[in-house]
Amino acid sequence: MTQFSNTYSGTQIITKSNIQNVFYKIEDDFWAIRTRGFKNIDFDWLKKVFEDIEHVALQEELSIAELQFKINGDQWIVRYELDDMGNIHQDNDSGGIRYSSIPSDAQLNVTIKRKNKTEATDNYLRNRGWGNNGVLQGDDGLNDRSYSDGGVGVTRKLKGKW
């Protein structure tokens, strides 16, 4: 009888501070949304959404987070793809998104994709008002920037009428 075994031996250690350091830059992007002055986006709601996304990342369950701005059939997508395997080394400055190109009365949907799902995070998200019917749309967006710290990295992609 032949037996096969696959093993992975990795020493990548991700710390809470690595994730938080990357998320400081994502938070800057969220603040820029507030500065833009969208009519239909409540800042308290936006702050809660950021906290929820960061929480999922700190549980090591976040794979993708997408901000989907939509109005009259047009869309602008900001997509964050998280990598915790040390594949992203570039660390750009935050910012650079021209939210002014989006009409101020656009709607915003936020969708996340999780990996290693746990019941605790399911409950957390459900209690915070998240549903499970989001659809990711920015997979073919253009790489815009990367943020990284100690093996944690995020690639930011943009798609739409930027």
N, C-alpha and C positions, 0 to 999 in steps of 0.2 A: 504494500500500500504506500502510495506516494502522498506526502503531506506538503502543503504549501503554506507559507506564513509571510505576511507582509507586516513590517513594523516601521514605525517612524520614530526617530529619536531626535527630538528638537530641544534646544535649550533657550528658546525665546521666552523671556519673562516680561510680561506686560504689566506695568504698574498703573494704579489709578491716576497717578500724576502724569504719566505719558498720555493717557486718554484725555485728561483734562487740558493738558497743554495744547493738544490738537484742537480740542473743542473751544478753546478761547478764540481761535481764529474763525471757527464756524459761527460763534456767537457774534463776532464783528459783522459777519454777513447778515445775521438776523437784525442787528441794530440798524443796519443800512435800510432795511425794509421799513422800519419805524420812521426813519428820517425822511423817506420818500413821501410819507403821508398818504398811504392808501386809504380810501374812504371805507372800504368793507373789511379791513383787517384790524381787529382789536389788539392793541399791544399786550394787554394782560393774557389774552389767549395765545398770542405768538410766543410770549415768554414761557408759558406753560408747555407749549409744544416743544420748544428748545429743551427745556428741563426734562421732558419725557424722552426725547431722542438721546440726550446725554445719559439718562438713567439706563436706557437699553444698552448703550455702548459700554457703560461701566459694568454691566452684567455680562459683557462679552457676547452679546447676542445680536448686535447690529451688523448688518451687511450693507444696506443701502438706505439712505434717506433722500426723499425727493420733495422739492417745493414746486408745485405746479400752479402757475398763474394762468388764468383763462378769462377771456372775454370775447364775445362775438365770434367764436370759432378759432380765434388765435390763441396761441399758447407760448409761454416762456417757462422753461424748466431749469431749475438748479438741482443738480444731482450730486450727492456725496456718496462715494463708494469707499467703505472702510476696509483697510487691510491691516491685519494684526500679525502678519507673518514676516515682517521686515522687508517687504518688497519695494516700498516707497521710501526713497532717501531724500528727495528734493523737498525743501521747506520754503515755499514762497510766502510773501507777505499776504495778509488777508486783504479783502476789498476788491475793487476793480469791476464790480458788477454794476452795470448801468440800469438800475431799477427805474430811472426816469424814462426809459424806452417803453415801459409798461404803463398803459392807461391807469389813472389813479382809482378807477372804479372796477378794476379787475378783481376776480375772486381768487382765493388761494386754497388749494387742497394740499395736504401733506400726507405722503405715503411712505411707509418704511417696509423694509424686508429684513426679516430676522433669520438668524441661524442658531442652532443649539437652543431651541425654544424651551423655556421652563414654565411650569405652571405659575410660579410666583410672578414672573414678568407678565404672563397672560392676564393674571388677576390685576396687577398694577395698571396695565394699559386699559383694561375694561373699566376699572374704577375711575380712571381719569377721562373716560368718554371716547376712547378710540374704538373704531369699528374694525371689521376685517374684510372690507370690500374694496380696498384701494387697488389701483392698477398702476404699476410702474410704466413710464413712457419715455424715459430719457436714456435708454441703453445705447442709443447711437449718437448721443451728444458728443460735442467736441471737448477734449481735455482742455481745461482752462488753467487750473492751478493744482498744486499739491501741497499738503501740509503734513509734516511728520515730526515725530519725537520718539526716540528710544524704541523703535520697532513698530510703532503704531503710525499708520499713514492714512490719509484721505486724499482721493483724487476728486476734484470738483469738475463736473462737466456741465456745459451749457447747451441747451437745445431750444430752438424756436426762433422768434423774430428779433433776436438781439441786434 
